[in-house]
């Protein structure tokens, strides 16, 4: 699961506190080094010629003319290839013994100590013990030494031991060193934080990260140097070239070359320039100086003609422990902040090898196994292209049932929301097919997403008695008994983008859910070819919201709401069709006490082959139903029927019905309906407004005759009884009995309309008020055209029969009657006594009316124990 990755990370500077500690260490060491060492005077060398110094690290020979222990200092500036810093060095060299053979060869042992401080504040300490032999016969020195190095110039403290060999001559010098770290060679100093996307590992979700380490490297280096010919000998100018190699287990090896040029400015001061180049650090240049401040206290050395003085040189080696910065890939489990434990993922793949354990490496291959293995709080992850035939799944609380393919996230303690990775390379969404009963049974605080369900004998998703939250997203249901069956619950349901098709019963059922329950359908809720009701809400008091509902190819009621007491909202415009010719209503609302809100609703039904129900039926409830607009086109059925309901509000739209009344409002307690037009044909009555309180307005376009609707009926075009505030503009009415019939109604207006009749006893406008209702004013009839053919007909007939005094306005009419015993305008009052009171009528207009009634009456009136107040103009004459 985990692997180590070779990776180089740029070093970081130490903190100020660390720097202060390091400086203190340097001061202590320097104080120790400045104490003269005199204990070994008895074994010092004989006078030795001035040595040839080493560059970079500083090298001064023991000088028996002065101090036995010599001190030197060096500074190297630039960007060092191995530690990225400049550094200053303080060192000492102490000879320990001197032996002389019979052949004149001399052997010297010595101690070499150094302290180097980097400009970043780090410090390295070196201690070496060595031996050298001067072979007089060949005038050359050979040496070997062992050393210890302690280095905290990086973030951690590292140690190593080393061994070196060397040889010095007058012209050619050479040395080689080996380096071997010991102790803890790899030490962490942090991590990269989480990088990249999460991955699956076993039953967990892993967050990728790299642990950062410093790792000590083993290696060796070697170099050879030569005096530069042609330059003054006192400059002791030399050129060096060498190779170095370092490696460790988890980083790439370093192969590099090094070159150096050095020269002595005076006996106390050496300068040099060093160039390195390798595959890790590329090319770097450093310049340095070496100062032998012991020489200030020493007497000058006599001239030398041999290389014996090289017995006092310092050994040349790398003063630091070579450290590589590496990153090790170490992903960690994502933690669920709700539990403080790692997330647990159960993988299920129908094509997996039997015997899996639910890990990403060995998925389960059935939902039955997943139900047995999974626990509360698990993510049950169904892989793409899986088909679970004849299976079902019963969820536990706090589970997520996810079909691979969706874009899911998890909320982690470490990073907040991170994406859930994919498990496969692709394929169709996982499918649960042919389930016996419900395909998925929901639980509390669960999520289901990206699942396809086909032909279950029960519901695609069943919730019964859920009190927690349920989130459902991007699931599909096809051919099941029901799609969603959500009942008896008090939880919070969020259902997004759920297409349901070809159910044998109702597609969406919300039944007997409590007032604490909420159902939010987001995205598009698509219902196609439901065998029963598309959306059925029965009983309960839940709050239900549909963002976007698309119900097509219905075979029964598209939306059926019964006994509901909560608030149901359809937020977006909705179009309902009926290509299968269902004879049931598109929207039915009955026996409820809640509120139903619709946005713009368009119902189109021209495929019925027999008489059916009105497209919108509201009945026997006290609820509130609101449409932002309602547009209906239908054949073999009516448009709207509202019988004995609470509040109905329709803020716009139009109705065109054939084979049924356009609009029926009967017993509406609070009515507000505004239409652009209402048309009806092939039916007895076109519009009914009966026993209703409120407003009904049919406006037309404000200019065009017939734009308010066309009513072609066998009995009454518009029937208004015991109603208020009804207005009809620009209507075109053809009827067999009455054009407009108003009985005991207030504020009835017919304006700019046309009425046509051709039957015996036809009445264009019949206004009647009697003592049973005690209402009757005002009635406004203005600018209408009435054409009637037939005997015993009336253009306008208004009667107030013992009702409170009413008023009527009749102006600017064109009335034409053809037949026997016809009357253009008839005003009748029937009172209870000779004085003004019940039964009186007030005429409100003098605008001229044109009446042609041949051979009948143009105007007549009847006043029985009552009075007609005012007059109107008929063919230019004031009447009565």
C-alpha positions in Angstrom: 0.0 0.0 0.0 2.8 2.4 0.9 6.0 3.0 -1.1 9.1 5.1 -0.8 9.7 7.6 -3.5 13.1 9.2 -4.3 12.6 12.9 -4.2 14.8 15.9 -3.4 13.4 18.7 -1.3 15.1 22.0 -0.9 16.4 22.6 2.6 14.7 25.0 5.0 16.5 27.4 7.3 16.6 26.6 11.1 14.5 28.7 13.5 16.0 31.7 15.4 16.0 29.7 18.6 18.0 26.9 17.0 20.5 29.4 15.7 21.0 30.9 19.2 21.8 27.4 20.7 24.2 26.7 17.9 26.1 30.0 18.3 26.4 29.2 22.0 27.9 25.8 21.2 30.5 27.4 18.9 31.6 29.9 21.6 32.2 27.1 24.1 34.2 25.1 21.6 36.3 28.1 20.5 37.2 28.8 24.2 38.4 25.3 24.7 40.5 25.4 21.5 42.2 28.6 22.4 43.8 27.1 25.6 47.5 26.2 24.7 48.3 22.5 24.8 51.7 22.0 26.4 51.4 18.5 27.8 53.2 16.9 24.9 56.3 19.0 24.6 58.5 16.1 25.3 57.3 14.3 22.1 57.3 17.2 19.7 58.9 17.0 16.3 62.2 18.4 15.5 62.1 21.7 13.6 60.1 21.0 10.4 60.1 23.0 7.3 57.1 25.2 6.4 54.4 22.8 5.1 52.4 22.9 1.9 48.8 23.7 3.0 45.6 22.2 1.9 43.0 24.5 0.4 39.4 24.9 1.6 39.6 23.3 5.0 42.8 24.9 6.1 46.0 23.0 6.9 49.0 24.2 8.8 51.9 22.0 9.9 53.2 21.6 13.4 55.9 24.2 13.9 58.4 23.4 16.7 59.7 27.0 16.5 56.4 28.2 18.1 53.4 26.6 19.7 53.1 22.8 19.8 49.4 23.1 19.0 48.7 25.3 16.0 45.4 27.1 15.3 44.1 28.0 11.9 40.9 29.6 10.5 39.2 29.5 7.1 36.2 31.0 5.4 34.5 29.6 2.3 31.9 31.8 0.6 29.3 31.1 -2.0 26.7 28.4 -2.3 28.2 25.1 -1.2 27.1 22.2 -3.3 26.3 19.9 -0.4 24.8 22.1 2.2 23.7 25.3 0.3 25.7 27.6 2.6 28.9 29.4 3.3 30.8 28.5 6.4 33.7 29.5 8.7 36.1 27.0 10.2 38.3 27.0 13.2 40.8 24.1 13.6 43.8 22.8 15.4 46.6 20.3 14.7 48.5 18.6 17.5 51.4 16.1 16.9 51.4 13.3 19.5 54.7 11.4 18.9 57.7 11.2 16.6 59.7 8.1 15.8 62.9 8.0 13.6 64.1 4.8 11.9 67.6 3.8 11.2 67.0 4.6 7.5 66.0 8.2 8.4 62.3 7.5 7.9 60.1 9.4 10.4 56.7 8.4 11.8 54.3 11.0 13.3 50.9 10.5 15.0 48.6 13.4 15.5 45.2 14.8 16.5 43.2 17.0 14.1 40.1 18.9 15.3 37.8 21.3 13.5 34.6 23.2 14.1 32.7 24.8 11.2 29.8 27.2 11.5 27.5 27.8 8.6 25.8 31.1 7.8 22.5 29.3 8.4 23.6 28.7 12.0 24.3 25.0 11.8 27.6 23.6 13.1 29.7 20.6 12.3 32.5 19.1 14.5 35.3 16.8 13.3 37.9 14.9 15.3 40.6 12.8 13.5 43.5 10.6 14.7 46.2 9.8 12.1 49.7 8.5 11.4 52.2 9.5 8.8 55.5 8.3 7.6 58.1 10.3 5.8 60.3 8.1 3.5 63.5 10.0 3.1 64.8 7.9 0.2 61.9 9.0 -2.0 61.2 12.3 -0.3 57.4 11.5 0.1 54.9 11.3 3.0 52.3 8.6 3.3 49.5 8.8 5.8 46.3 7.2 7.1 43.7 8.6 9.5 40.3 7.8 11.1 37.8 10.4 12.1 34.5 11.2 13.7 32.0 13.8 12.3 29.0 15.2 14.2 26.8 17.5 12.0 23.7 19.5 12.8 23.9 21.8 9.8 20.6 20.4 8.6 17.4 20.0 10.6 18.7 16.9 12.4 21.9 15.8 14.0 23.9 13.1 12.1 27.1 11.2 12.9 29.6 9.3 10.7 33.0 7.7 10.9 35.5 7.9 8.1 38.9 6.7 7.0 41.3 8.4 4.7 44.6 7.8 3.0 47.0 10.4 1.6 50.4 11.0 0.0 52.3 14.2 -0.3 55.2 15.0 -2.6 57.0 18.0 -4.0 55.0 17.9 -7.3 52.1 15.4 -6.9 49.7 15.0 -4.0 46.8 12.7 -3.7 44.1 11.6 -1.1 41.1 9.5 -0.8 38.4 9.2 1.9 35.5 6.9 2.8 32.4 8.0 4.7 30.1 5.8 6.7 27.2 7.2 8.7 26.0 5.4 11.9 23.1 5.7 14.2 19.7 6.7 12.9 20.6 7.5 9.3 17.1 8.6 8.2 15.2 11.2 10.2 11.9 12.8 9.5 11.4 16.6 9.7 7.9 17.1 8.5 5.6 16.3 5.6 4.3 17.9 2.4 0.8 18.1 3.6 -1.8 16.4 1.4 -1.1 16.4 -2.3 -3.2 15.1 -5.2 -6.6 13.4 -5.0 -7.6 10.8 -2.5 -7.3 7.1 -3.4 -8.9 3.9 -2.2 -6.8 1.5 -0.1 -8.3 -1.6 1.4 -11.6 -0.5 3.1 -10.4 3.0 3.7 -10.0 6.3 1.8 -6.4 7.5 1.8 -5.2 11.1 1.6 -1.9 11.2 -0.3 1.1 12.9 1.4 4.8 12.6 1.5 6.8 12.4 4.8 10.0 14.5 4.5 13.2 12.9 5.6 16.9 13.8 5.9 19.0 10.8 5.1 22.7 10.4 5.7 24.7 9.1 2.8 27.7 6.8 2.6 30.3 7.4 -0.1 33.9 8.2 -1.0 35.9 10.9 -2.7 39.4 11.1 -4.2 41.6 13.8 -5.7 45.0 14.4 -7.1 46.9 17.7 -7.2 50.0 19.1 -8.9 52.1 22.2 -8.6 51.4 24.6 -11.4 54.6 24.9 -13.5 56.0 28.2 -14.5 54.8 30.1 -11.4 57.1 31.3 -8.6 57.7 28.5 -6.1 56.9 30.7 -3.1 53.3 31.0 -4.4 53.0 27.2 -4.0 50.2 27.4 -6.7 48.5 24.1 -7.2 45.7 22.7 -9.3 43.5 19.8 -8.1 41.0 17.5 -9.7 38.9 14.7 -8.2 35.7 12.6 -8.2 33.1 12.0 -5.5 30.3 9.5 -5.0 27.5 9.3 -2.4 24.5 7.1 -2.1 21.8 5.7 0.2 18.8 3.4 0.0 16.1 5.8 -1.0 17.7 8.5 -3.0 19.5 8.7 -6.3 23.3 8.4 -6.1 25.4 11.5 -6.5 28.3 11.3 -9.0 30.4 14.4 -9.3 33.7 16.0 -10.2 35.6 18.7 -8.3 38.4 21.1 -9.4 40.4 23.6 -7.3 43.0 26.2 -7.8 45.0 27.5 -4.8 47.9 29.8 -4.1 49.7 31.2 -1.1 49.6 35.0 -0.8 52.1 34.9 2.1 53.2 32.3 4.7 50.0 33.0 6.8 47.4 33.3 4.0 46.2 30.8 1.4 43.4 31.6 -1.1 41.5 29.1 -3.4 38.6 28.8 -5.8 36.7 25.5 -6.0 34.2 24.3 -8.7 32.0 21.2 -8.3 29.5 19.7 -10.7 27.3 16.6 -10.2 23.9 15.2 -11.1 22.2 16.4 -8.0 23.4 19.9 -7.3 24.6 20.8 -10.8 27.5 23.3 -10.8 28.6 25.4 -7.9 31.6 27.8 -7.3 33.1 28.7 -3.9 36.0 30.9 -3.0 37.9 30.7 0.3 40.8 31.9 2.4 42.9 30.0 5.1 44.7 32.0 7.8 47.4 30.4 10.0 47.2 32.9 12.9 49.6 30.6 14.9 52.4 31.7 12.5 52.2 35.2 13.9 53.6 33.9 17.1 56.2 31.5 15.5 59.7 32.2 14.3 60.3 31.9 10.6 61.2 28.5 9.4 64.5 27.9 7.6 64.5 27.1 3.9 63.7 23.6 3.0 64.9 21.3 0.2 62.8 18.2 1.1 59.2 17.3 1.5 59.6 16.4 5.2 57.4 19.4 6.2 54.3 17.6 4.8 54.3 15.5 8.0 52.4 18.5 9.5 49.7 18.9 6.9 46.1 18.4 7.8 44.2 15.6 6.2 41.8 16.7 3.5 38.2 15.4 3.8 34.6 16.5 3.6 33.8 18.2 6.9 30.0 17.6 6.7 27.9 14.4 6.8 26.4 14.2 3.3 22.6 14.5 3.8 20.0 14.0 1.1 16.5 15.3 1.6 13.9 12.7 0.5 10.2 12.4 0.5 8.5 9.1 1.3 5.0 8.4 0.0 2.9 7.8 3.2 -0.8 8.3 2.6 -3.0 8.3 5.7 -6.7 7.3 6.2 -9.3 10.1 5.9 -11.0 10.6 9.3 -14.7 11.1 9.7 -15.1 14.2 11.9 -18.4 12.8 13.2 -16.8 9.7 14.7 -13.1 10.5 14.8 -12.5 7.2 13.0 -11.4 6.4 9.4 -14.1 6.2 6.8 -15.0 2.6 5.9 -15.8 1.8 2.3 -17.3 -1.5 1.3 -16.7 -2.2 -2.4 -19.2 -4.3 -4.4 -18.7 -5.4 -7.9 -21.0 -8.1 -9.5 -18.1 -9.2 -11.7 -15.7 -9.7 -8.8 -14.2 -13.1 -7.9 -16.2 -14.8 -5.2 -14.8 -14.7 -1.7 -14.0 -11.0 -1.6 -13.8 -9.0 1.7 -15.2 -5.7 0.4 -11.8 -4.0 -0.1 -10.9 -2.2 -3.3 -8.5 -5.1 -3.9 -11.1 -7.8 -3.3 -14.7 -6.4 -3.7 -17.8 -8.3 -2.7 -19.9 -9.6 -5.6 -23.5 -9.3 -4.3 -25.7 -7.0 -2.4 -26.6 -9.8 -0.1 -23.0 -10.0 1.0 -22.8 -6.2 1.3 -25.8 -6.2 3.6 -24.2 -8.8 5.8 -20.7 -7.2 5.9 -21.5 -3.5 6.0 -22.1 -1.5 9.1 -23.8 1.7 10.2 -21.8 4.6 8.9 -20.2 2.7 5.9 -20.0 3.9 2.4 -21.3 1.0 0.2 -19.7 1.6 -3.2 -21.2 -0.2 -6.2 -18.7 -0.4 -9.0 -19.6 0.6 -12.6 -21.0 -2.1 -14.9 -22.3 -4.1 -12.0 -25.7 -5.8 -12.4 -27.3 -7.2 -9.3 -30.1 -9.5 -10.6 -32.8 -10.6 -8.2 -31.1 -8.8 -5.3 -32.1 -5.9 -3.0 -30.5 -3.9 -0.3 -31.7 -2.8 3.1 -29.8 0.1 4.3 -28.6 0.8 7.9 -28.6 4.2 9.6 -25.9 6.6 8.5 -24.9 4.7 5.4 -24.1 6.0 1.9 -25.1 3.7 -1.0 -23.2 5.1 -4.0 -23.1 4.0 -7.6 -19.8 4.7 -9.1 -19.9 7.3 -11.8 -21.2 10.3 -9.8 -19.1 13.1 -8.5 -19.2 12.5 -4.7 -17.4 14.2 -1.8 -16.7 13.3 1.8 -16.2 15.6 4.6 -12.9 14.8 6.2 -11.4 15.9 9.5 -8.1 16.8 7.8 -9.2 18.6 4.7 -12.9 19.3 4.8 -14.7 18.2 1.6 -12.6 16.0 -0.8 -13.7 14.1 -3.9 -14.4 10.4 -3.7 -12.1 8.6 -6.2 -13.2 6.2 -9.0 -12.7 2.5 -8.6 -12.9 1.4 -12.2 -12.1 2.7 -15.6 -15.7 3.2 -16.8 -18.9 1.5 -17.8 -22.6 1.9 -17.2 -24.0 2.9 -13.8 -24.6 -0.1 -11.4 -28.0 -1.7 -11.8 -30.3 -3.4 -9.3 -32.8 -5.6 -11.4 -35.7 -7.9 -10.8 -35.9 -7.3 -7.0 -38.5 -9.2 -5.1 -40.2 -6.3 -3.2 -38.5 -3.0 -2.8 -35.1 -2.7 -4.5 -33.7 -0.4 -1.8 -35.1 0.1 1.6 -34.0 3.4 3.2 -32.9 4.2 6.7 -32.1 7.2 8.8 -29.4 9.7 7.8 -28.6 7.9 4.5 -27.6 8.9 1.0 -28.3 7.0 -2.2 -26.9 8.2 -5.5 -26.0 7.0 -8.9 -28.1 3.8 -8.8 -30.2 2.3 -11.6 -33.3 0.2 -10.7 -35.3 -2.0 -13.1 -38.5 -4.1 -12.7 -38.7 -4.5 -9.0 -42.0 -6.0 -7.8 -42.2 -3.4 -5.1 -41.0 0.2 -5.0 -37.7 1.2 -6.4 -37.0 3.0 -3.1 -39.1 2.5 0.0 -39.1 4.6 3.1 -41.4 3.7 6.0 -41.2 5.5 9.3 -38.0 7.4 8.6 -37.2 10.1 11.2 -33.7 11.1 10.0 -32.4 12.7 6.8 -32.4 11.1 3.4 -30.4 12.3 0.4 -31.1 10.8 -3.1 -29.4 12.0 -6.2 -29.2 10.9 -9.8 -30.9 7.6 -9.4 -33.1 6.1 -12.2 -36.1 3.8 -11.8 -37.7 1.9 -14.7 -40.4 -0.7 -14.8 -40.9 -1.1 -11.1 -44.3 -1.4 -9.3 -43.8 2.0 -7.9 -40.9 4.4 -8.2 -40.6 6.2 -4.8 -42.8 5.0 -2.0 -42.2 7.3 1.0 -44.6 7.0 3.8 -45.3 7.4 7.5 -42.1 9.5 8.0 -41.1 12.6 9.8 -37.6 13.0 8.4 -36.0 15.4 5.9 -35.8 14.1 2.3 -33.8 15.7 -0.5 -34.4 14.0 -3.9 -32.5 15.4 -6.9 -32.7 14.5 -10.6 -34.6 11.3 -10.3 -36.2 10.0 -13.6 -38.9 7.4 -13.1 -40.5 5.6 -16.0 -42.9 2.8 -16.8 -44.2 2.0 -13.3 -47.2 -0.3 -13.1 -48.7 1.7 -10.3 -48.1 5.3 -9.1 -44.7 6.7 -9.8 -44.2 8.9 -6.7 -46.2 8.2 -3.6 -46.0 10.4 -0.5 -48.4 9.0 2.0 -49.3 9.9 5.6 -46.1 11.8 6.3 -46.1 14.0 9.4 -46.0 17.7 9.7 -42.3 17.4 10.7 -41.4 15.8 7.4 -40.0 17.8 4.5 -39.6 16.6 0.9 -37.5 18.7 -1.5 -37.3 17.4 -5.0 -34.4 19.3 -6.7 -33.2 19.3 -10.3 -35.6 17.6 -12.7 -38.1 15.0 -11.4 -39.0 13.2 -14.6 -42.0 10.8 -14.7 -42.7 9.0 -17.9 -45.6 6.6 -18.7 -46.8 6.0 -15.2 -49.3 3.2 -14.9 -51.1 5.0 -12.1 -50.8 8.5 -10.7 -47.6 10.4 -11.6 -47.2 12.2 -8.3 -49.5 11.1 -5.6 -49.7 12.9 -2.2 -52.2 11.2 0.1 -52.8 12.3 3.7 -50.3 13.7 6.1 -49.1 17.2 6.7 -45.6 17.2 5.2 -44.0 20.2 3.5 -43.3 19.1 -0.1 -41.4 21.1 -2.8 -40.8 20.2 -6.4 -38.3 22.3 -8.3 -39.0 21.0 -11.8 -41.5 18.3 -12.6 -41.8 16.7 -16.0 -44.7 14.2 -16.3 -45.2 12.8 -19.8 -47.3 10.0 -21.3 -49.7 9.7 -18.4 -52.3 6.9 -18.2 -54.1 8.4 -15.3 -53.9 11.5 -13.1 -50.7 13.3 -13.5 -50.8 14.9 -10.0 -53.2 13.6 -7.4 -53.4 15.3 -4.0 -55.9 14.0 -1.4 -56.4 14.6 2.3 -53.2 16.6 2.4 -52.7 19.1 5.2 -49.3 20.5 4.5 -47.8 22.9 1.9 -47.1 21.5 -1.5 -45.2 23.6 -4.0 -44.4 23.1 -7.7 -41.8 25.9 -8.2 -41.2 25.8 -11.9 -43.3 25.8 -15.0 -44.9 22.5 -15.8 -46.3 21.0 -19.0 -48.6 18.0 -18.9 -49.6 16.0 -21.9 -51.9 13.1 -22.6 -50.9 11.2 -25.7 -52.5 8.0 -24.4 -55.9 9.7 -24.1 -56.5 9.1 -20.4 -60.0 10.0 -19.4 -59.0 11.1 -15.9 -58.0 14.6 -14.8 -54.5 15.9 -15.2 -54.5 17.6 -11.7 -56.8 16.4 -8.9 -57.0 18.0 -5.5 -59.5 16.8 -3.0 -60.4 16.6 0.7 -57.4 18.6 1.9 -56.7 21.3 4.3 -53.3 22.5 3.3 -51.9 24.7 0.5 -50.9 23.7 -3.0 -48.8 26.2 -5.0 -48.3 25.9 -8.7 -46.1 27.9 -11.0 -47.1 28.1 -14.7 -49.0 25.0 -15.7 -49.8 24.1 -19.3 -52.1 21.2 -20.0 -52.6 19.9 -23.5 -55.0 17.0 -24.2 -56.4 16.5 -27.7 -56.2 12.7 -27.8 -59.3 11.5 -25.9 -61.7 9.4 -27.9 -64.5 9.6 -25.3 -65.8 12.1 -22.8 -63.6 12.5 -19.8 -63.2 14.5 -16.7 -62.1 18.1 -16.6 -58.4 18.6 -16.7 -58.2 20.3 -13.3 -60.5 19.1 -10.5 -60.6 20.6 -7.0 -63.3 19.4 -4.7 -64.5 19.0 -1.2 -61.6 20.6 0.6 -60.8 23.7 2.6 -57.3 24.1 1.3 -55.7 26.8 -0.8 -54.7 26.2 -4.4 -52.7 28.8 -6.3 -51.6 28.9 -9.9 -49.3 31.5 -11.2 -50.9 30.8 -14.6 -53.0 27.9 -15.9 -53.3 27.2 -19.6 -55.5 24.3 -20.7 -56.3 23.0 -24.2 -58.5 19.9 -24.1 -61.1 17.9 -26.0 -63.8 15.5 -24.7 -63.6 17.2 -21.3 -63.8 20.4 -19.4 -61.1 22.7 -18.3 -61.4 23.5 -14.6 -63.9 22.3 -12.0 -63.7 23.6 -8.5 -66.5 22.4 -6.2 -66.8 23.2 -2.6 -63.3 24.3 -1.9 -61.5 26.9 0.3 -59.3 29.3 -1.7 -58.6 29.2 -5.4 -56.2 31.7 -7.0 -55.4 31.7 -10.7 -53.2 34.7 -11.8 -53.4 34.2 -15.5 -53.7 31.9 -18.4 -56.4 30.6 -20.8 -58.7 27.7 -21.2 -60.0 26.1 -24.4 -62.3 23.1 -23.9 -64.3 21.0 -26.2 -66.8 18.6 -24.8 -67.0 20.2 -21.4 -67.3 23.5 -19.6 -64.3 25.8 -19.8 -64.5 26.9 -16.1 -66.7 25.8 -13.3 -66.4 27.5 -9.9 -69.0 26.3 -7.5 -68.8 26.9 -3.8 -65.4 28.5 -3.7 -65.0 30.3 -0.4 -62.3 32.7 -1.6 -61.9 33.0 -5.4 -59.5 35.0 -7.4 -59.2 33.9 -11.1 -57.9 36.0 -13.9 -57.8 34.6 -17.5 -56.9 36.1 -20.8 -59.6 33.9 -22.4 -61.9 31.0 -21.7 -63.4 29.0 -24.6 -65.8 26.1 -24.6 -67.7 24.1 -27.2 -69.7 21.0 -27.7 -71.1 21.3 -24.2 -74.2 22.6 -22.4 -72.6 25.4 -20.5 -69.4 27.3 -21.1 -68.6 29.1 -17.8 -70.1 28.7 -14.3 -69.4 30.9 -11.3 -71.8 29.8 -8.6 -72.0 30.4 -4.8 -68.4 31.8 -4.8 -66.9 34.8 -3.1 -64.2 36.7 -4.9 -63.2 37.7 -8.4 -63.3 36.2 -11.8 -61.9 38.3 -14.6 -61.7 37.3 -18.3 -59.9 40.2 -19.9 -59.2 39.5 -23.6 -56.5 41.5 -25.2 -58.3 44.8 -24.6 -59.2 45.4 -28.3 -60.1 42.4 -30.3 -63.7 40.9 -30.3 -63.6 37.3 -29.3 -60.1 37.6 -27.6 -61.7 36.9 -24.3 -62.9 33.5 -25.5 -65.4 31.8 -27.7 -68.3 30.0 -26.1 -70.4 27.8 -28.4 -72.8 25.9 -26.2 -76.2 24.3 -26.3 -77.6 26.0 -23.1 -75.9 28.9 -21.2 -72.7 30.6 -22.3 -72.0 32.2 -18.9 -73.9 31.3 -15.7 -73.3 33.5 -12.6 -75.2 32.7 -9.5 -74.7 34.0 -6.0 -71.3 35.3 -6.9 -69.4 38.6 -6.8 -67.0 40.6 -8.9 -67.2 38.7 -12.2 -66.0 40.4 -15.4 -66.2 39.2 -19.0 -64.6 41.2 -21.8 -64.4 40.6 -25.5 -66.3 37.3 -25.4 -67.9 35.7 -28.4 -70.9 33.7 -27.2 -73.2 31.4 -29.2 -75.7 29.6 -27.1 -79.0 27.8 -27.2 -80.6 29.2 -24.0 -78.8 32.2 -22.6 -75.7 34.2 -23.5 -75.2 35.5 -19.9 -77.4 34.5 -17.0 -76.8 36.3 -13.7 -78.8 35.4 -10.6 -78.4 37.2 -7.3 -74.9 38.3 -8.0 -73.0 41.5 -7.4 -70.7 43.4 -9.7 -71.3 41.5 -12.8 -69.8 43.0 -16.0 -70.2 42.0 -19.6 -68.3 44.3 -21.9 -67.4 44.5 -25.6 -68.8 41.0 -26.3 -70.9 39.4 -28.9 -73.9 37.2 -28.2 -75.6 35.1 -30.8 -78.8 33.0 -30.4 -81.2 31.3 -32.8 -83.6 29.3 -30.6 -87.1 29.8 -29.3 -87.2 31.8 -26.1 -83.5 32.7 -26.2 -82.3 35.5 -23.9 -79.1 37.3 -24.7 -78.6 38.6 -21.1 -80.8 37.5 -18.2 -80.2 39.3 -14.9 -82.3 38.2 -12.0 -82.3 39.1 -8.3 -84.9 37.8 -5.8 -85.5 37.9 -2.1 -83.8 34.6 -1.5 -80.3 36.0 -1.8 -80.5 39.7 -1.0 -77.8 40.8 -3.5 -78.0 42.4 -6.8 -75.9 45.5 -7.6 -74.4 46.7 -9.7 -74.6 44.9 -13.1 -72.8 46.6 -16.0 -73.6 45.7 -19.5 -71.6 47.8 -22.0 -70.8 47.9 -25.7 -72.1 44.4 -26.4 -73.6 43.2 -29.7 -76.6 40.9 -29.4 -78.0 39.1 -32.5 -81.0 36.7 -32.0 -83.1 34.8 -34.5 -86.3 33.2 -33.1 -89.6 33.8 -31.5 -90.3 34.9 -28.0 -86.7 36.2 -27.5 -85.2 38.9 -25.5 -82.0 40.9 -26.0 -81.6 42.0 -22.3 -84.0 41.0 -19.6 -83.4 42.4 -16.1 -85.6 41.6 -13.1 -85.4 42.6 -9.5 -87.9 40.6 -7.5 -88.3 42.0 -4.0 -84.6 42.2 -3.5 -82.8 45.2 -2.1 -82.6 48.0 -4.6 -80.2 47.1 -7.3 -78.6 49.0 -10.2 -77.9 48.2 -13.7 -76.0 49.9 -16.5 -77.1 49.3 -20.1 -75.3 51.4 -22.6 -73.9 51.4 -26.2 -75.5 48.1 -27.2 -76.3 46.9 -30.7 -79.3 44.6 -30.4 -80.9 42.9 -33.4 -83.8 40.5 -33.0 -85.7 38.7 -35.7 -88.8 36.7 -35.0 -92.2 37.0 -33.5 -92.9 38.4 -30.0 -89.4 39.7 -29.5 -88.2 42.4 -27.0 -84.9 44.3 -27.3 -84.6 45.5 -23.6 -87.0 44.5 -20.8 -86.7 46.0 -17.3 -88.9 44.4 -14.7 -89.3 45.4 -11.0 -91.4 43.5 -8.5 -91.7 45.1 -5.1 -93.6 44.7 -1.8 -95.2 48.0 -1.6 -95.9 51.4 -3.4 -92.9 53.1 -1.8 -89.3 52.8 -3.0 -87.5 49.8 -1.5 -87.1 46.1 -2.3 -87.6 45.4 -6.0 -86.4 48.9 -7.2 -83.9 49.2 -10.1 -81.7 52.2 -10.8 -80.6 52.7 -14.4 -77.1 54.1 -14.5 -76.6 55.3 -18.1 -77.9 57.5 -20.8 -75.6 56.3 -23.5 -77.5 55.4 -26.6 -78.4 51.8 -27.4 -79.4 50.6 -30.8 -82.3 48.1 -30.9 -83.9 46.5 -33.9 -86.8 44.2 -33.0 -89.1 43.5 -35.9 -92.0 43.2 -35.4 -91.4 43.2 -31.6 -90.7 45.8 -29.0 -87.6 47.8 -28.7 -88.0 48.5 -25.0 -90.6 47.7 -22.4 -90.7 47.8 -18.6 -92.9 46.4 -15.8 -93.1 48.1 -12.4 -95.1 46.2 -9.8 -95.2 47.9 -6.3 -91.7 49.2 -7.1 -89.9 51.8 -9.1 -87.4 52.2 -12.0 -85.2 55.1 -11.3 -83.3 56.8 -14.1 -83.5 56.3 -17.9 -81.5 55.0 -20.8 -81.4 55.9 -24.4 -82.9 53.4 -26.9 -82.7 54.5 -30.5 -82.3 58.1 -29.3 -85.4 58.1 -27.0 -85.3 58.2 -23.2 -87.0 55.2 -21.6 -88.9 54.5 -19.6 
